[in-house]
Amino acid sequence: MQAYCMKCRTKREMKDAKSIRMKNGKPATQGSCPVCGTKMFRIGKS
């Protein structure tokens, strides 16, 4: 799944993506950038 990396400032394919639930109950996907290692986050169905 693609997400926007804040450090690289580009959309990249997420590494180690996993589905999570936010505190308000909405679904999201969390992973890391394959280039710089920064956490990536995407809100919505995964």
N, C-alpha and C positions, 0 to 999 in steps of 0.2 A: 504494500500500500504506500502511496506517495504522501508526503507531508512537506511542509515548508521548514527549512532549517534557518533559524534566526542568525546563526553565526556565518554560514556560507551565503545566505541570502538567495537561495535557489530551492526549487522543489527537487527532492531526492526520494529514492526508494528507501523506506524505513528498514533498519536492521533490527532483529530480535523484537518484532512487533507483537504486542499482546493486548488483548481486550481487557479494559478495566471499566469500573463504574465510578463516576465522580461523586462528590459528597451530596449533590442534589439529585442523584439517581440516574442521571443521563449517561448513556454509553460513550466511550471514547477509546482511542487506540494510543498506546504509548510505546516508543521505541527509541532508537538512537541513530544518529547520522553515521553512515559508513565511512565518510571522509574525515570529519573532525571529531566525532564521538559525542557531540552535544545531544542532550535529550530532545526528542521530537514528540509532538503531541498533536493529535487530530480528534476533534470533537465530532460525534455522530456514529452511526452504525459502522461496524467493522466487518 
